[in-house]
Amino acid sequence: MDETLDSLQPFEQFVLLSVVELTAEDAAPVHSFEVAETARAHLDDIDRDPFGGVERQMVISALQALADAGLLAKTKAESPTGKGRPGYDLAVESGVVLDTLAGTEGLGSYAETIRAGV
């Protein structure tokens, strides 16, 4: 599992941390717009170049890559207007993600912020 997390692109790790945070707040399944909003709110919590910003399409691509890697499980959820849209649940323990990414250069402080709030 650590190898999978370590092999992710930094932006994918950042998005995964945002999913962990939302899950800890009982907001799962999460949706791309929620993840993008959460990630934008934590750009100051990372010790690296802020990825050139956080665009929703970038978040959607990262969520799909995380699902393909087996770290997220895709679910279908219905929006308030009745449209189906993809939702994502963590497919791994949040503690494993936090433990692994806490030592990641640039993202460790965000992981520790989440751990402090959990």
C-alpha positions, 0 to 999 in steps of 0.5 A: 500500500505504501508503494502505491501511495508513494508512486502517486503524483504529488497532486494526486496525493494532495487530492487524496488527502482532501478526500481523507479530510472530507471522509473524516467530516462524514462527507463521504461519498465525496464529489469532485466539486467538494474535493476541489473546494477542500483542496483550494482551502488548504493550498496554504497548508502545503510546503511546495508550489501550489500546483498552479492552482486547483481546477475541477478538471484536474481534480476529476482526473486525479480522482479517476486515477486514485480509483484506478489505483484502488485507493478510492471506490466509485459510487453513484450518487444523486445530486439535489436536482436528480442527476446521477454523478460519480461519488468516491469513497476511500477504499483504504484506511485513512490512518494508512494514508495519513501515516504514509503521506505525513512523511512526504515532502511538501504535503506532510504538514497537510497530513498532520493538520488532518490528523490533528482534527481527526 
